[in-house]
Amino acid sequence: MSESDITLYRLQACPFCERVVRKLDAYDLDYQSRFVEPMHADRDVVKRLSGKRTVPAIVDENTGVTMSESANIVAYLERTYGEGEETAGGVA
């Protein structure tokens, strides 16, 4: 996997974005952070990718997946890179 295979579109100091960053770091995944415009209406690059202007949004070139919403991204990362680990039920 090269460094550019996963791209995370995020805002500075965004708790939802940080949730995804923690999961990427927990799985030791290389990714690029792309910081987007703070004004929701100016996030055209994110809208072109995911169909929404919300962040976080992730593009995973390894699997062809593009998605937004932190809970969805974390669940995707767990399924795809977590080697069967689940956060539910107290198992990390």
Z-matrix of the N, CA and C atoms (Angstrom, degrees):
N
C 1 1.444
C 2 1.523 1 107.89
N 3 1.314 2 117.93 1 129.52
C 4 1.456 3 120.78 2 177.06
C 5 1.521 4 109.46 3 -91.09
N 6 1.331 5 115.11 4 166.51
C 7 1.455 6 119.49 5 -176.41
C 8 1.524 7 112.98 6 -61.33
N 9 1.299 8 117.85 7 -25.45
C 10 1.461 9 119.72 8 -175.19
C 11 1.528 10 113.50 9 -93.37
N 12 1.318 11 118.78 10 6.53
C 13 1.463 12 119.93 11 -177.49
C 14 1.528 13 112.87 12 -70.64
N 15 1.329 14 118.08 13 -29.87
C 16 1.453 15 121.79 14 177.96
C 17 1.522 16 107.76 15 -120.16
N 18 1.322 17 115.45 16 127.34
C 19 1.457 18 121.36 17 177.45
C 20 1.514 19 108.35 18 -121.69
N 21 1.328 20 115.63 19 128.99
C 22 1.458 21 122.40 20 178.54
C 23 1.518 22 108.72 21 -110.95
N 24 1.318 23 115.53 22 121.82
C 25 1.456 24 121.80 23 176.06
C 26 1.516 25 106.66 24 -95.25
N 27 1.350 26 115.88 25 125.06
C 28 1.456 27 119.34 26 -169.91
C 29 1.515 28 111.75 27 -151.11
N 30 1.321 29 113.80 28 171.03
C 31 1.454 30 123.01 29 173.79
C 32 1.515 31 108.87 30 -112.00
N 33 1.312 32 116.22 31 151.74
C 34 1.454 33 121.73 32 173.13
C 35 1.536 34 109.04 33 -64.62
N 36 1.315 35 117.69 34 135.63
C 37 1.469 36 123.71 35 175.27
C 38 1.527 37 114.02 36 60.03
N 39 1.309 38 117.69 37 30.48
C 40 1.468 39 122.73 38 177.80
C 41 1.526 40 108.32 39 -93.86
N 42 1.342 41 118.42 40 116.96
C 43 1.472 42 119.31 41 -177.55
C 44 1.531 43 113.65 42 -62.18
N 45 1.316 44 118.00 43 -33.11
C 46 1.466 45 120.78 44 178.37
C 47 1.529 46 110.44 45 -68.70
N 48 1.324 47 115.60 46 -38.55
C 49 1.464 48 120.14 47 177.05
C 50 1.526 49 110.34 48 -66.52
N 51 1.324 50 116.52 49 -41.66
C 52 1.465 51 120.70 50 179.95
C 53 1.524 52 111.69 51 -62.68
N 54 1.320 53 116.74 52 -32.71
C 55 1.471 54 120.45 53 176.13
C 56 1.533 55 110.41 54 -59.28
N 57 1.315 56 116.42 55 -43.04
C 58 1.462 57 121.20 56 178.85
C 59 1.528 58 110.34 57 -69.47
N 60 1.330 59 117.23 58 -41.59
C 61 1.467 60 121.31 59 178.20
C 62 1.524 61 110.30 60 -58.15
N 63 1.327 62 117.19 61 -44.02
C 64 1.476 63 120.30 62 179.20
C 65 1.523 64 111.40 63 -60.70
N 66 1.318 65 117.61 64 -39.06
C 67 1.468 66 120.58 65 179.75
C 68 1.525 67 110.37 66 -70.19
N 69 1.317 68 118.01 67 -43.03
C 70 1.470 69 120.78 68 176.79
C 71 1.525 70 110.21 69 -59.21
N 72 1.326 71 116.64 70 -44.12
C 73 1.463 72 120.94 71 179.47
C 74 1.527 73 111.54 72 -67.12
N 75 1.327 74 117.39 73 -37.85
C 76 1.468 75 121.09 74 179.97
C 77 1.525 76 110.94 75 -61.40
N 78 1.333 77 116.52 76 -34.88
C 79 1.464 78 121.16 77 179.21
C 80 1.524 79 111.88 78 -92.58
N 81 1.332 80 116.71 79 5.66
C 82 1.464 81 122.90 80 177.82
C 83 1.530 82 111.48 81 53.90
N 84 1.328 83 115.44 82 43.17
C 85 1.461 84 121.37 83 -179.65
C 86 1.526 85 110.04 84 -91.87
N 87 1.321 86 116.12 85 134.14
C 88 1.458 87 120.41 86 173.59
C 89 1.521 88 108.38 87 -76.50
N 90 1.317 89 116.00 88 135.64
C 91 1.459 90 120.42 89 179.15
C 92 1.522 91 108.84 90 -153.55
N 93 1.308 92 114.72 91 160.82
C 94 1.459 93 121.39 92 174.60
C 95 1.514 94 107.98 93 -107.09
N 96 1.316 95 116.45 94 134.98
C 97 1.461 96 121.43 95 172.76
C 98 1.517 97 108.85 96 -94.90
N 99 1.307 98 115.36 97 130.33
C 100 1.459 99 121.57 98 173.25
C 101 1.525 100 106.41 99 -117.59
N 102 1.313 101 115.37 100 110.98
C 103 1.456 102 119.22 101 179.58
C 104 1.525 103 108.69 102 -81.70
N 105 1.327 104 116.36 103 131.40
C 106 1.463 105 122.40 104 -174.08
C 107 1.520 106 110.46 105 -104.75
N 108 1.307 107 114.61 106 171.86
C 109 1.462 108 121.59 107 -179.90
C 110 1.527 109 110.57 108 -63.28
N 111 1.335 110 116.94 109 136.80
C 112 1.466 111 119.11 110 179.32
C 113 1.530 112 113.30 111 -65.60
N 114 1.322 113 117.40 112 -32.04
C 115 1.467 114 120.03 113 -179.89
C 116 1.531 115 109.71 114 -76.64
N 117 1.318 116 115.39 115 122.38
C 118 1.464 117 122.77 116 -177.65
C 119 1.527 118 111.68 117 -50.63
N 120 1.325 119 117.39 118 -44.06
C 121 1.469 120 121.97 119 -176.46
C 122 1.532 121 112.69 120 -67.57
N 123 1.340 122 117.76 121 -17.14
C 124 1.461 123 121.02 122 -177.53
C 125 1.529 124 113.70 123 -95.84
N 126 1.305 125 117.98 124 5.18
C 127 1.469 126 120.82 125 -175.69
C 128 1.523 127 112.43 126 -90.26
N 129 1.314 128 116.86 127 52.60
C 130 1.466 129 121.06 128 -176.83
C 131 1.519 130 112.40 129 -64.78
N 132 1.338 131 118.23 130 -33.49
C 133 1.467 132 120.12 131 -179.44
C 134 1.532 133 110.02 132 -63.10
N 135 1.311 134 117.38 133 -38.29
C 136 1.464 135 120.92 134 179.15
C 137 1.526 136 109.81 135 -70.50
N 138 1.318 137 117.26 136 -41.47
C 139 1.471 138 120.37 137 179.29
C 140 1.521 139 111.19 138 -61.92
N 141 1.326 140 117.30 139 -40.00
C 142 1.470 141 119.97 140 178.57
C 143 1.526 142 111.34 141 -62.60
N 144 1.324 143 117.13 142 -33.99
C 145 1.461 144 120.93 143 -177.68
C 146 1.522 145 113.14 144 -80.53
N 147 1.334 146 115.85 145 -49.73
C 148 1.468 147 119.15 146 -170.05
C 149 1.521 148 114.18 147 -110.47
N 150 1.325 149 116.49 148 -7.15
C 151 1.458 150 119.42 149 -178.12
C 152 1.515 151 112.83 150 85.21
N 153 1.335 152 117.48 151 -2.78
C 154 1.459 153 123.04 152 178.90
C 155 1.521 154 108.45 153 -132.46
N 156 1.317 155 115.48 154 161.47
C 157 1.466 156 119.59 155 176.52
C 158 1.524 157 111.83 156 -99.30
N 159 1.309 158 118.22 157 8.67
C 160 1.460 159 121.24 158 -176.62
C 161 1.524 160 110.81 159 -85.43
N 162 1.331 161 114.39 160 151.25
C 163 1.461 162 121.47 161 173.83
C 164 1.523 163 107.30 162 -125.33
N 165 1.311 164 116.83 163 153.24
C 166 1.449 165 127.07 164 6.46
C 167 1.527 166 112.56 165 -75.51
N 168 1.314 167 113.58 166 157.19
C 169 1.461 168 122.21 167 171.41
C 170 1.517 169 106.25 168 -137.37
N 171 1.316 170 115.49 169 146.69
C 172 1.463 171 119.75 170 -177.50
C 173 1.516 172 110.09 171 -131.63
N 174 1.322 173 115.10 172 143.34
C 175 1.462 174 122.46 173 172.17
C 176 1.519 175 106.18 174 -122.13
N 177 1.324 176 116.19 175 120.57
C 178 1.460 177 121.94 176 179.27
C 179 1.523 178 108.41 177 -112.91
N 180 1.324 179 115.79 178 103.34
C 181 1.463 180 120.99 179 -178.86
C 182 1.527 181 111.89 180 -68.42
N 183 1.334 182 117.34 181 -20.60
C 184 1.470 183 120.30 182 178.67
C 185 1.519 184 111.68 183 -64.44
N 186 1.325 185 116.47 184 -35.53
C 187 1.456 186 120.62 185 -174.40
C 188 1.523 187 113.34 186 -118.06
N 189 1.342 188 116.89 187 -8.15
C 190 1.455 189 120.39 188 -177.71
C 191 1.515 190 113.70 189 79.09
N 192 1.325 191 117.09 190 14.24
C 193 1.462 192 121.65 191 -176.58
C 194 1.525 193 110.37 192 -90.67
N 195 1.332 194 115.33 193 135.27
C 196 1.460 195 123.36 194 169.90
C 197 1.513 196 106.19 195 -128.87
N 198 1.343 197 116.61 196 128.82
C 199 1.458 198 119.09 197 -179.69
C 200 1.512 199 110.62 198 -155.39
N 201 1.334 200 114.84 199 164.93
C 202 1.453 201 121.94 200 175.38
C 203 1.524 202 108.52 201 -129.13
N 204 1.336 203 116.08 202 -179.23
C 205 1.464 204 124.34 203 -176.84
C 206 1.532 205 110.19 204 78.14
N 207 1.315 206 115.89 205 118.43
C 208 1.472 207 120.96 206 -173.14
C 209 1.521 208 113.37 207 -59.77
N 210 1.331 209 118.32 208 -41.29
C 211 1.470 210 119.88 209 -179.35
C 212 1.523 211 111.06 210 -63.22
N 213 1.323 212 117.08 211 -40.74
C 214 1.465 213 121.40 212 178.19
C 215 1.521 214 110.88 213 -65.18
N 216 1.341 215 116.35 214 -42.04
C 217 1.465 216 120.18 215 -178.63
C 218 1.524 217 110.39 216 -66.34
N 219 1.330 218 117.27 217 -44.30
C 220 1.466 219 120.54 218 179.49
C 221 1.524 220 110.30 219 -61.62
N 222 1.321 221 117.77 220 -44.03
C 223 1.468 222 120.87 221 178.37
C 224 1.528 223 110.63 222 -62.45
N 225 1.317 224 117.08 223 -41.48
C 226 1.470 225 121.46 224 177.31
C 227 1.526 226 110.93 225 -61.09
N 228 1.337 227 117.06 226 -47.35
C 229 1.458 228 120.61 227 179.71
C 230 1.529 229 111.32 228 -61.46
N 231 1.328 230 117.32 229 -39.71
C 232 1.469 231 120.99 230 177.70
C 233 1.521 232 110.83 231 -62.90
N 234 1.335 233 116.08 232 -45.42
C 235 1.475 234 120.01 233 -179.85
C 236 1.523 235 111.63 234 -65.78
N 237 1.323 236 116.50 235 -40.28
C 238 1.463 237 121.16 236 -170.75
C 239 1.522 238 113.09 237 -86.27
N 240 1.311 239 117.17 238 -39.78
C 241 1.465 240 120.70 239 -172.43
C 242 1.524 241 113.93 240 -120.80
N 243 1.334 242 117.29 241 -2.52
C 244 1.458 243 119.73 242 -172.66
C 245 1.507 244 116.29 243 -87.59
N 246 1.323 245 117.80 244 2.92
C 247 1.459 246 122.02 245 178.84
C 248 1.523 247 111.78 246 51.98
N 249 1.330 248 115.29 247 42.92
C 250 1.458 249 120.59 248 175.34
C 251 1.501 250 114.34 249 83.23
N 252 1.321 251 118.40 250 2.41
C 253 1.456 252 120.01 251 178.62
C 254 1.512 253 109.61 252 -73.45
N 255 1.302 254 115.86 253 142.34
C 256 1.453 255 121.79 254 175.87
C 257 1.514 256 107.85 255 -128.68
N 258 1.325 257 116.46 256 147.47
C 259 1.448 258 119.87 257 178.32
C 260 1.524 259 111.17 258 -90.33
N 261 1.310 260 118.81 259 -15.75
C 262 1.460 261 121.60 260 179.32
C 263 1.524 262 110.03 261 -74.82
N 264 1.312 263 114.88 262 151.42
C 265 1.460 264 118.98 263 176.26
C 266 1.518 265 114.16 264 74.39
N 267 1.329 266 117.37 265 15.60
C 268 1.452 267 120.92 266 176.05
C 269 1.508 268 115.01 267 79.79
N 270 1.319 269 118.66 268 2.14
C 271 1.466 270 120.91 269 178.06
C 272 1.522 271 107.19 270 -93.99
N 273 1.329 272 115.34 271 127.46
C 274 1.477 273 117.02 272 -176.79
C 275 1.467 274 111.34 273 -103.10
